[in-house]
Amino acid sequence: MQKVNIKSLQKYVVFFYVYAFLGWIVDVTICLVSDGVLENRGFLYETICPMYGLAAIVLIILSKRINGRGGLIKSFIIATLWCSALEYLTSLILEVFFKIRWWDYSREPYNIEGRICLAASIFWGILSLLFMREIHPFVERQLRKIASKMKLRTRSIIVYTALTITSIDLIISIVNYLVH
């Protein structure tokens, strides 16, 4: 069995939280602009949307595997398909388990069951290209600078504390949605 590199695992956990928070900001902003309502759009009480963190982690891995092979169009298609599949599955899972729709594209042209639509998929595809080529490299450099000034033990405490808080939040959120 391959030994897990703790530093690498922690790095991906930090990426998850950074992008889950930035995704939460994107989601809240889209809602504010389109509906004029400022609200926590996430499933959790924390100001994170795990769907964005997961999407980012997979995009980071995909961008390393693609690594310039196939060009911009291939990257766009793969990223768009990944984000659309994740958005569809997230919508379906949340609705099946909690009987709530967090978003509905039914009124948008070229939608599939109101869970995804062409315009949103294109938006996520373009944002993903920007993410893979500009945003993530910048964030990774900044996080590397911060991490270089911290001991591994300090980083571990921060990561495990965040994971513990999110685990508690997840349990409370699940119970809350199942009861109501």
TIRO-2110 file (N, C-alpha, C; in Angstrom, 1 decimal):
// TIRO-2110
0.8, -1.2, 0.0, N, 1, A
0.0, 0.0, 0.0, CA, 1, A
0.9, 1.2, 0.0, C, 1, A
0.5, 2.2, -0.8, N, 2, A
1.3, 3.4, -0.9, CA, 2, A
1.1, 4.3, 0.3, C, 2, A
2.2, 4.9, 0.8, N, 3, A
2.2, 5.8, 2.0, CA, 3, A
1.6, 7.1, 1.5, C, 3, A
0.6, 7.6, 2.3, N, 4, A
0.0, 8.9, 2.0, CA, 4, A
0.9, 10.0, 2.5, C, 4, A
1.1, 11.0, 1.6, N, 5, A
1.9, 12.1, 1.9, CA, 5, A
1.0, 13.1, 2.6, C, 5, A
1.2, 13.3, 3.9, N, 6, A
0.3, 14.2, 4.8, CA, 6, A
0.4, 15.6, 4.3, C, 6, A
1.5, 16.1, 3.9, N, 7, A
1.6, 17.5, 3.4, CA, 7, A
0.8, 17.7, 2.1, C, 7, A
0.8, 16.7, 1.2, N, 8, A
0.1, 16.8, 0.0, CA, 8, A
-1.4, 16.7, 0.3, C, 8, A
-1.8, 15.8, 1.2, N, 9, A
-3.2, 15.7, 1.6, CA, 9, A
-3.7, 17.0, 2.2, C, 9, A
-2.9, 17.5, 3.1, N, 10, A
-3.3, 18.8, 3.7, CA, 10, A
-3.5, 19.9, 2.7, C, 10, A
-2.6, 19.9, 1.7, N, 11, A
-2.6, 20.9, 0.7, CA, 11, A
-4.0, 20.9, 0.0, C, 11, A
-4.4, 19.6, -0.4, N, 12, A
-5.7, 19.5, -1.1, CA, 12, A
-6.9, 19.9, -0.2, C, 12, A
-6.8, 19.6, 1.1, N, 13, A
-7.8, 20.0, 2.1, CA, 13, A
-7.9, 21.5, 2.1, C, 13, A
-6.8, 22.2, 2.2, N, 14, A
-6.8, 23.6, 2.2, CA, 14, A
-7.3, 24.2, 0.9, C, 14, A
-6.9, 23.6, -0.3, N, 15, A
-7.5, 24.0, -1.6, CA, 15, A
-9.1, 23.8, -1.5, C, 15, A
-9.5, 22.7, -1.0, N, 16, A
-11.0, 22.5, -0.9, CA, 16, A
-11.6, 23.6, -0.2, C, 16, A
-11.1, 24.0, 1.0, N, 17, A
-11.7, 25.1, 1.8, CA, 17, A
-11.7, 26.4, 1.1, C, 17, A
-10.5, 26.7, 0.5, N, 18, A
-10.4, 28.0, -0.2, CA, 18, A
-11.4, 28.1, -1.3, C, 18, A
-11.5, 27.1, -2.1, N, 19, A
-12.4, 27.1, -3.2, CA, 19, A
-13.9, 26.9, -2.9, C, 19, A
-14.1, 26.2, -1.8, N, 20, A
-15.5, 26.1, -1.3, CA, 20, A
-16.0, 27.5, -0.8, C, 20, A
-15.1, 28.2, -0.2, N, 21, A
-15.4, 29.6, 0.3, CA, 21, A
-15.6, 30.5, -0.9, C, 21, A
-14.7, 30.5, -1.8, N, 22, A
-14.8, 31.4, -3.0, CA, 22, A
-16.1, 31.0, -3.8, C, 22, A
-16.4, 29.7, -3.9, N, 23, A
-17.6, 29.3, -4.6, CA, 23, A
-18.8, 29.8, -3.9, C, 23, A
-18.8, 29.8, -2.5, N, 24, A
-19.9, 30.3, -1.8, CA, 24, A
-20.1, 31.8, -2.1, C, 24, A
-19.0, 32.5, -2.2, N, 25, A
-19.1, 33.9, -2.6, CA, 25, A
-19.7, 34.1, -4.0, C, 25, A
-19.3, 33.3, -4.9, N, 26, A
-19.8, 33.3, -6.3, CA, 26, A
-21.3, 33.0, -6.3, C, 26, A
-21.7, 32.0, -5.5, N, 27, A
-23.1, 31.6, -5.4, CA, 27, A
-24.0, 32.7, -4.8, C, 27, A
-23.5, 33.3, -3.7, N, 28, A
-24.2, 34.3, -3.0, CA, 28, A
-24.3, 35.6, -4.0, C, 28, A
-23.3, 35.9, -4.7, N, 29, A
-23.2, 37.0, -5.6, CA, 29, A
-24.2, 36.8, -6.7, C, 29, A
-24.2, 35.6, -7.3, N, 30, A
-25.2, 35.3, -8.4, CA, 30, A
-26.6, 35.5, -7.9, C, 30, A
-26.9, 35.0, -6.8, N, 31, A
-28.2, 35.1, -6.2, CA, 31, A
-28.6, 36.6, -5.9, C, 31, A
-27.6, 37.3, -5.4, N, 32, A
-27.8, 38.8, -5.1, CA, 32, A
-28.1, 39.5, -6.4, C, 32, A
-27.3, 39.3, -7.4, N, 33, A
-27.5, 40.0, -8.7, CA, 33, A
-28.8, 39.6, -9.4, C, 33, A
-29.1, 38.3, -9.4, N, 34, A
-30.2, 37.8, -10.2, CA, 34, A
-31.6, 38.0, -9.4, C, 34, A
-31.5, 37.8, -8.1, N, 35, A
-32.8, 37.9, -7.3, CA, 35, A
-32.9, 39.1, -6.4, C, 35, A
-31.8, 39.8, -6.2, N, 36, A
-31.8, 40.9, -5.3, CA, 36, A
-31.8, 40.5, -3.8, C, 36, A
-31.5, 39.2, -3.6, N, 37, A
-31.5, 38.7, -2.2, CA, 37, A
-30.1, 38.3, -1.7, C, 37, A
-29.8, 38.7, -0.5, N, 38, A
-28.5, 38.3, 0.1, CA, 38, A
-28.8, 37.2, 1.1, C, 38, A
-28.4, 36.0, 0.8, N, 39, A
-28.7, 34.9, 1.7, CA, 39, A
-27.6, 33.8, 1.6, C, 39, A
-27.5, 33.1, 2.6, N, 40, A
-26.5, 31.9, 2.6, CA, 40, A
-27.1, 30.9, 1.7, C, 40, A
-26.5, 30.6, 0.6, N, 41, A
-27.0, 29.7, -0.4, CA, 41, A
-26.5, 28.2, -0.2, C, 41, A
-25.7, 28.1, 0.8, N, 42, A
-25.1, 26.7, 1.0, CA, 42, A
-26.0, 25.8, 1.8, C, 42, A
-25.6, 24.5, 1.7, N, 43, A
-26.3, 23.5, 2.5, CA, 43, A
-25.9, 23.6, 4.0, C, 43, A
-24.6, 24.0, 4.2, N, 44, A
-24.0, 24.0, 5.5, CA, 44, A
-24.3, 25.4, 6.1, C, 44, A
-24.1, 25.5, 7.4, N, 45, A
-24.1, 26.8, 8.1, CA, 45, A
-22.9, 27.6, 7.8, C, 45, A
-21.7, 26.9, 7.6, N, 46, A
-20.5, 27.6, 7.3, CA, 46, A
-20.6, 28.3, 6.0, C, 46, A
-19.7, 29.3, 5.8, N, 47, A
-19.7, 30.0, 4.5, CA, 47, A
-18.9, 29.3, 3.5, C, 47, A
-19.3, 28.1, 3.2, N, 48, A
-18.6, 27.3, 2.2, CA, 48, A
-19.7, 26.5, 1.4, C, 48, A
-19.4, 26.2, 0.2, N, 49, A
-20.2, 25.3, -0.6, CA, 49, A
-19.3, 24.2, -1.1, C, 49, A
-19.4, 23.0, -0.4, N, 50, A
-18.5, 21.9, -0.7, CA, 50, A
-18.5, 21.5, -2.2, C, 50, A
-19.6, 21.7, -2.9, N, 51, A
-19.6, 21.4, -4.3, CA, 51, A
-18.5, 22.1, -5.1, C, 51, A
-18.3, 23.4, -4.7, N, 52, A
-17.2, 24.2, -5.4, CA, 52, A
-15.8, 23.7, -5.0, C, 52, A
-15.7, 23.3, -3.8, N, 53, A
-14.4, 22.8, -3.3, CA, 53, A
-14.1, 21.5, -4.0, C, 53, A
-15.1, 20.6, -4.2, N, 54, A
-14.9, 19.3, -4.9, CA, 54, A
-14.6, 19.5, -6.3, C, 54, A
-15.4, 20.4, -6.9, N, 55, A
-15.2, 20.8, -8.4, CA, 55, A
-13.7, 21.2, -8.6, C, 55, A
-13.3, 22.1, -7.7, N, 56, A
-11.9, 22.7, -7.8, CA, 56, A
-10.9, 21.6, -7.7, C, 56, A
-11.0, 20.7, -6.7, N, 57, A
-10.0, 19.6, -6.5, CA, 57, A
-9.9, 18.8, -7.8, C, 57, A
-11.1, 18.4, -8.4, N, 58, A
-11.1, 17.6, -9.6, CA, 58, A
-10.5, 18.4, -10.7, C, 58, A
-10.8, 19.6, -10.9, N, 59, A
-10.2, 20.5, -11.9, CA, 59, A
-8.7, 20.6, -11.8, C, 59, A
-8.2, 20.7, -10.5, N, 60, A
-6.7, 20.7, -10.3, CA, 60, A
-6.1, 19.4, -10.8, C, 60, A
-6.7, 18.3, -10.5, N, 61, A
-6.2, 17.0, -10.9, CA, 61, A
-6.2, 16.9, -12.4, C, 61, A
-7.4, 17.3, -13.0, N, 62, A
-7.6, 17.2, -14.4, CA, 62, A
-6.5, 18.1, -15.2, C, 62, A
-6.3, 19.3, -14.6, N, 63, A
-5.4, 20.2, -15.3, CA, 63, A
-4.0, 19.7, -15.3, C, 63, A
-3.6, 18.9, -14.2, N, 64, A
-2.3, 18.3, -14.2, CA, 64, A
-2.2, 17.2, -15.2, C, 64, A
-3.3, 16.4, -15.3, N, 65, A
-3.3, 15.3, -16.3, CA, 65, A
-3.3, 15.8, -17.7, C, 65, A
-4.1, 16.8, -18.0, N, 66, A
-4.2, 17.4, -19.3, CA, 66, A
-2.9, 18.1, -19.7, C, 66, A
-2.4, 18.9, -18.7, N, 67, A
-1.1, 19.6, -18.8, CA, 67, A
-0.8, 20.1, -20.2, C, 67, A
-1.7, 20.9, -20.8, N, 68, A
-1.3, 21.5, -22.1, CA, 68, A
-1.6, 20.6, -23.3, C, 68, A
-1.9, 19.3, -23.1, N, 69, A
-2.2, 18.4, -24.2, CA, 69, A
-3.7, 18.6, -24.6, C, 69, A
-3.9, 18.9, -25.9, N, 70, A
-5.3, 19.0, -26.4, CA, 70, A
-5.8, 20.4, -26.5, C, 70, A
-5.1, 21.3, -25.9, N, 71, A
-5.5, 22.7, -26.0, CA, 71, A
-6.7, 23.2, -25.2, C, 71, A
-7.0, 24.4, -25.6, N, 72, A
-8.1, 25.2, -24.9, CA, 72, A
-9.5, 24.5, -25.0, C, 72, A
-9.8, 24.1, -26.2, N, 73, A
-11.1, 23.5, -26.5, CA, 73, A
-11.3, 22.2, -25.7, C, 73, A
-10.3, 21.4, -25.7, N, 74, A
-10.4, 20.1, -24.9, CA, 74, A
-10.5, 20.4, -23.5, C, 74, A
-9.8, 21.3, -22.9, N, 75, A
-9.9, 21.7, -21.5, CA, 75, A
-11.3, 22.2, -21.2, C, 75, A
-11.8, 23.1, -22.1, N, 76, A
-13.1, 23.7, -21.9, CA, 76, A
-14.2, 22.6, -21.9, C, 76, A
-14.1, 21.7, -22.8, N, 77, A
-15.1, 20.6, -22.9, CA, 77, A
-15.1, 19.7, -21.7, C, 77, A
-13.9, 19.3, -21.3, N, 78, A
-13.8, 18.4, -20.1, CA, 78, A
-14.3, 19.1, -18.9, C, 78, A
-13.9, 20.4, -18.7, N, 79, A
-14.3, 21.2, -17.5, CA, 79, A
-15.8, 21.4, -17.5, C, 79, A
-16.3, 21.7, -18.7, N, 80, A
-17.8, 21.9, -18.7, CA, 80, A
-18.6, 20.7, -18.4, C, 80, A
-18.1, 19.5, -19.0, N, 81, A
-18.8, 18.3, -18.7, CA, 81, A
-18.7, 17.9, -17.2, C, 81, A
-17.5, 18.1, -16.6, N, 82, A
-17.3, 17.8, -15.2, CA, 82, A
-18.2, 18.6, -14.3, C, 82, A
-18.2, 19.9, -14.6, N, 83, A
-19.0, 20.9, -13.7, CA, 83, A
-20.5, 20.6, -13.9, C, 83, A
-20.9, 20.3, -15.1, N, 84, A
-22.3, 20.1, -15.4, CA, 84, A
-22.8, 18.8, -14.7, C, 84, A
-21.9, 17.7, -14.8, N, 85, A
-22.2, 16.5, -14.1, CA, 85, A
-22.3, 16.6, -12.6, C, 85, A
-21.4, 17.4, -12.1, N, 86, A
-21.4, 17.6, -10.6, CA, 86, A
-22.6, 18.4, -10.2, C, 86, A
-22.9, 19.5, -11.0, N, 87, A
-24.1, 20.3, -10.7, CA, 87, A
-25.4, 19.5, -10.7, C, 87, A
-25.5, 18.6, -11.8, N, 88, A
-26.7, 17.8, -11.9, CA, 88, A
-26.8, 16.8, -10.8, C, 88, A
-25.7, 16.1, -10.5, N, 89, A
-25.8, 15.1, -9.4, CA, 89, A
-26.0, 15.7, -8.0, C, 89, A
-25.4, 16.9, -7.8, N, 90, A
-25.6, 17.6, -6.5, CA, 90, A
-27.1, 17.9, -6.3, C, 90, A
-27.6, 18.5, -7.4, N, 91, A
-29.1, 18.9, -7.4, CA, 91, A
-29.9, 17.7, -7.1, C, 91, A
-29.7, 16.6, -7.8, N, 92, A
-30.5, 15.4, -7.7, CA, 92, A
-30.3, 14.8, -6.2, C, 92, A
-29.1, 14.7, -5.7, N, 93, A
-28.9, 14.1, -4.4, CA, 93, A
-29.6, 15.0, -3.3, C, 93, A
-29.4, 16.3, -3.4, N, 94, A
-30.0, 17.1, -2.4, CA, 94, A
-31.6, 17.1, -2.5, C, 94, A
-32.1, 17.0, -3.7, N, 95, A
-33.6, 16.9, -3.8, CA, 95, A
-34.1, 15.5, -3.3, C, 95, A
-33.4, 14.5, -3.6, N, 96, A
-33.9, 13.1, -3.2, CA, 96, A
-33.8, 13.0, -1.7, C, 96, A
-32.7, 13.4, -1.1, N, 97, A
-32.6, 13.2, 0.4, CA, 97, A
-33.3, 14.3, 1.2, C, 97, A
-33.4, 15.5, 0.7, N, 98, A
-33.9, 16.6, 1.6, CA, 98, A
-35.2, 17.2, 1.0, C, 98, A
-35.6, 16.8, -0.2, N, 99, A
-36.8, 17.3, -0.8, CA, 99, A
-36.8, 18.8, -1.0, C, 99, A
-35.6, 19.4, -1.3, N, 100, A
-35.5, 20.8, -1.5, CA, 100, A
-34.6, 21.0, -2.8, C, 100, A
-35.0, 21.9, -3.6, N, 101, A
-34.3, 22.3, -4.8, CA, 101, A
-33.5, 23.6, -4.5, C, 101, A
-32.2, 23.5, -4.5, N, 102, A
-31.4, 24.7, -4.2, CA, 102, A
-31.3, 25.6, -5.4, C, 102, A
-31.5, 25.1, -6.6, N, 103, A
-31.6, 26.0, -7.8, CA, 103, A
-32.5, 25.3, -8.8, C, 103, A
-33.0, 26.1, -9.7, N, 104, A
-33.9, 25.6, -10.7, CA, 104, A
-33.8, 26.3, -12.0, C, 104, A
-33.3, 25.7, -13.0, N, 105, A
-33.1, 26.3, -14.3, CA, 105, A
-34.2, 25.9, -15.3, C, 105, A
-35.4, 25.6, -14.8, N, 106, A
-36.5, 25.2, -15.6, CA, 106, A
-36.9, 26.2, -16.7, C, 106, A
-36.8, 27.4, -16.3, N, 107, A
-37.2, 28.5, -17.2, CA, 107, A
-36.1, 28.9, -18.2, C, 107, A
-34.9, 28.3, -18.1, N, 108, A
-33.8, 28.6, -19.0, CA, 108, A
-33.8, 27.7, -20.2, C, 108, A
-33.5, 28.2, -21.3, N, 109, A
-33.5, 27.3, -22.5, CA, 109, A
-32.4, 26.2, -22.4, C, 109, A
-32.7, 25.1, -23.0, N, 110, A
-31.7, 23.9, -23.1, CA, 110, A
-31.3, 23.5, -21.7, C, 110, A
-32.4, 23.2, -20.8, N, 111, A
-32.1, 22.7, -19.5, CA, 111, A
-32.4, 21.2, -19.4, C, 111, A
-31.8, 20.6, -18.5, N, 112, A
-32.1, 19.2, -18.2, CA, 112, A
-32.7, 19.1, -16.8, C, 112, A
-34.1, 18.8, -16.8, N, 113, A
-34.8, 18.7, -15.6, CA, 113, A
-34.7, 19.9, -14.7, C, 113, A
-34.3, 21.0, -15.2, N, 114, A
-34.1, 22.2, -14.4, CA, 114, A
-32.9, 22.2, -13.5, C, 114, A
-32.1, 21.1, -13.6, N, 115, A
-30.9, 20.9, -12.8, CA, 115, A
-29.6, 21.6, -13.4, C, 115, A
-29.5, 21.5, -14.7, N, 116, A
-28.4, 22.2, -15.4, CA, 116, A
-29.0, 22.8, -16.6, C, 116, A
-28.3, 23.8, -17.2, N, 117, A
-28.8, 24.4, -18.4, CA, 117, A
-27.5, 24.8, -19.2, C, 117, A
-27.7, 25.0, -20.5, N, 118, A
-26.6, 25.4, -21.4, CA, 118, A
-25.9, 26.6, -20.9, C, 118, A
-26.6, 27.7, -20.6, N, 119, A
-25.9, 28.9, -20.2, CA, 119, A
-25.1, 28.8, -19.0, C, 119, A
-25.6, 28.1, -18.0, N, 120, A
-24.8, 27.9, -16.8, CA, 120, A
-23.6, 27.0, -17.0, C, 120, A
-23.8, 25.9, -17.8, N, 121, A
-22.7, 25.0, -18.2, CA, 121, A
-21.6, 25.8, -18.9, C, 121, A
-22.0, 26.6, -19.8, N, 122, A
-20.9, 27.4, -20.5, CA, 122, A
-20.2, 28.4, -19.5, C, 122, A
-21.0, 29.0, -18.6, N, 123, A
-20.4, 29.9, -17.6, CA, 123, A
-19.4, 29.1, -16.8, C, 123, A
-19.8, 27.9, -16.3, N, 124, A
-18.9, 27.1, -15.5, CA, 124, A
-17.7, 26.6, -16.3, C, 124, A
-17.9, 26.3, -17.5, N, 125, A
-16.7, 25.9, -18.4, CA, 125, A
-15.7, 27.1, -18.5, C, 125, A
-16.2, 28.3, -18.8, N, 126, A
-15.3, 29.4, -18.9, CA, 126, A
-14.7, 29.7, -17.6, C, 126, A
-15.4, 29.7, -16.5, N, 127, A
-14.9, 30.0, -15.2, CA, 127, A
-13.8, 28.9, -14.9, C, 127, A
-14.0, 27.7, -15.3, N, 128, A
-13.1, 26.6, -15.0, CA, 128, A
-11.8, 26.8, -15.8, C, 128, A
-11.9, 27.3, -17.0, N, 129, A
-10.6, 27.6, -17.8, CA, 129, A
-9.9, 28.7, -17.0, C, 129, A
-10.6, 29.7, -16.6, N, 130, A
-9.9, 30.8, -15.9, CA, 130, A
-9.3, 30.3, -14.6, C, 130, A
-10.0, 29.4, -13.9, N, 131, A
-9.6, 28.8, -12.7, CA, 131, A
-8.3, 28.0, -12.9, C, 131, A
-8.3, 27.1, -13.9, N, 132, A
-7.1, 26.3, -14.2, CA, 132, A
-5.9, 27.0, -14.6, C, 132, A
-6.1, 28.1, -15.4, N, 133, A
-5.0, 28.8, -16.0, CA, 133, A
-4.5, 30.0, -15.2, C, 133, A
-5.4, 30.6, -14.4, N, 134, A
-5.0, 31.9, -13.7, CA, 134, A
-5.2, 31.8, -12.2, C, 134, A
-6.5, 31.5, -11.8, N, 135, A
-6.8, 31.6, -10.4, CA, 135, A
-6.1, 30.6, -9.5, C, 135, A
-6.1, 29.3, -9.9, N, 136, A
-5.4, 28.3, -9.1, CA, 136, A
-3.9, 28.5, -9.0, C, 136, A
-3.2, 28.8, -10.1, N, 137, A
-1.8, 29.0, -10.0, CA, 137, A
-1.5, 30.2, -9.0, C, 137, A
-2.3, 31.2, -9.1, N, 138, A
-2.1, 32.4, -8.2, CA, 138, A
-2.3, 32.0, -6.7, C, 138, A
-3.5, 31.3, -6.5, N, 139, A
-3.8, 30.9, -5.1, CA, 139, A
-2.8, 29.9, -4.6, C, 139, A
-2.3, 29.0, -5.4, N, 140, A
-1.3, 28.0, -5.0, CA, 140, A
0.0, 28.7, -4.5, C, 140, A
0.4, 29.7, -5.3, N, 141, A
1.6, 30.4, -4.9, CA, 141, A
1.4, 31.2, -3.6, C, 141, A
0.3, 31.8, -3.4, N, 142, A
0.0, 32.5, -2.2, CA, 142, A
0.0, 31.5, -1.0, C, 142, A
-0.7, 30.4, -1.1, N, 143, A
-0.8, 29.4, -0.1, CA, 143, A
0.6, 28.8, 0.3, C, 143, A
1.4, 28.7, -0.8, N, 144, A
2.8, 28.1, -0.6, CA, 144, A
3.6, 29.1, 0.3, C, 144, A
3.4, 30.4, 0.0, N, 145, A
4.1, 31.4, 0.8, CA, 145, A
3.7, 31.4, 2.3, C, 145, A
2.4, 31.3, 2.5, N, 146, A
1.8, 31.2, 3.9, CA, 146, A
2.3, 30.0, 4.6, C, 146, A
2.2, 28.8, 3.9, N, 147, A
2.6, 27.5, 4.5, CA, 147, A
4.1, 27.5, 4.8, C, 147, A
4.9, 28.2, 4.0, N, 148, A
6.3, 28.2, 4.3, CA, 148, A
6.7, 28.9, 5.6, C, 148, A
5.8, 29.7, 6.1, N, 149, A
6.0, 30.4, 7.4, CA, 149, A
5.4, 29.7, 8.6, C, 149, A
4.8, 28.5, 8.3, N, 150, A
4.2, 27.8, 9.4, CA, 150, A
4.8, 26.4, 9.6, C, 150, A
4.8, 25.9, 10.8, N, 151, A
5.3, 24.6, 11.1, CA, 151, A
4.2, 23.6, 10.6, C, 151, A
4.7, 22.4, 10.3, N, 152, A
3.8, 21.3, 9.8, CA, 152, A
2.7, 21.0, 10.9, C, 152, A
3.1, 21.1, 12.2, N, 153, A
2.2, 20.8, 13.3, CA, 153, A
1.1, 21.9, 13.3, C, 153, A
1.5, 23.1, 13.1, N, 154, A
0.5, 24.2, 13.1, CA, 154, A
-0.5, 24.0, 11.9, C, 154, A
0.0, 23.7, 10.8, N, 155, A
-0.8, 23.5, 9.6, CA, 155, A
-1.8, 22.3, 9.9, C, 155, A
-1.2, 21.3, 10.5, N, 156, A
-2.1, 20.1, 10.8, CA, 156, A
-3.2, 20.5, 11.8, C, 156, A
-2.9, 21.2, 12.8, N, 157, A
-3.9, 21.7, 13.8, CA, 157, A
-5.0, 22.5, 13.0, C, 157, A
-4.6, 23.4, 12.2, N, 158, A
-5.6, 24.2, 11.4, CA, 158, A
-6.5, 23.3, 10.5, C, 158, A
-5.9, 22.4, 9.8, N, 159, A
-6.6, 21.5, 8.9, CA, 159, A
-7.6, 20.6, 9.7, C, 159, A
-7.1, 20.0, 10.7, N, 160, A
-7.9, 19.0, 11.5, CA, 160, A
-9.1, 19.8, 12.2, C, 160, A
-8.8, 21.0, 12.7, N, 161, A
-9.8, 21.8, 13.3, CA, 161, A
-10.9, 22.1, 12.3, C, 161, A
-10.5, 22.6, 11.1, N, 162, A
-11.5, 22.9, 10.1, CA, 162, A
-12.3, 21.7, 9.7, C, 162, A
-11.7, 20.5, 9.5, N, 163, A
-12.4, 19.3, 9.2, CA, 163, A
-13.4, 18.9, 10.3, C, 163, A
-13.0, 19.1, 11.6, N, 164, A
-13.8, 18.8, 12.7, CA, 164, A
-15.1, 19.7, 12.7, C, 164, A
-14.8, 21.0, 12.5, N, 165, A
-15.9, 21.9, 12.5, CA, 165, A
-16.9, 21.6, 11.3, C, 165, A
-16.3, 21.3, 10.2, N, 166, A
-17.2, 21.0, 9.0, CA, 166, A
-18.0, 19.7, 9.2, C, 166, A
-17.3, 18.7, 9.9, N, 167, A
-18.0, 17.4, 10.2, CA, 167, A
-19.2, 17.7, 11.1, C, 167, A
-19.0, 18.5, 12.1, N, 168, A
-20.1, 18.8, 13.1, CA, 168, A
-21.2, 19.6, 12.3, C, 168, A
-20.8, 20.6, 11.5, N, 169, A
-21.7, 21.4, 10.7, CA, 169, A
-22.5, 20.4, 9.8, C, 169, A
-21.9, 19.5, 9.2, N, 170, A
-22.6, 18.6, 8.3, CA, 170, A
-23.6, 17.7, 9.0, C, 170, A
-23.3, 17.2, 10.2, N, 171, A
-24.2, 16.5, 11.0, CA, 171, A
-25.4, 17.3, 11.4, C, 171, A
-25.1, 18.5, 11.9, N, 172, A
-26.2, 19.4, 12.3, CA, 172, A
-27.1, 19.8, 11.1, C, 172, A
-26.5, 20.1, 9.9, N, 173, A
-27.2, 20.4, 8.8, CA, 173, A
-28.1, 19.3, 8.3, C, 173, A
-27.6, 18.1, 8.2, N, 174, A
-28.3, 16.9, 7.8, CA, 174, A
-29.5, 16.7, 8.7, C, 174, A
-29.3, 16.7, 10.0, N, 175, A
-30.4, 16.5, 11.0, CA, 175, A
-31.4, 17.6, 10.8, C, 175, A
-31.0, 18.9, 10.7, N, 176, A
-31.9, 20.0, 10.5, CA, 176, A
-32.8, 19.8, 9.2, C, 176, A
-32.2, 19.5, 8.1, N, 177, A
-32.9, 19.3, 6.9, CA, 177, A
-33.9, 18.1, 6.9, C, 177, A
-33.4, 17.0, 7.6, N, 178, A
-34.3, 15.8, 7.7, CA, 178, A
-35.5, 16.1, 8.6, C, 178, A
-35.3, 16.9, 9.7, N, 179, A
-36.4, 17.1, 10.6, CA, 179, A
-37.4, 18.1, 10.0, C, 179, A
-36.9, 19.1, 9.3, N, 180, A
-37.9, 20.1, 8.7, CA, 180, A
-38.3, 19.7, 7.4, C, 180, A
END
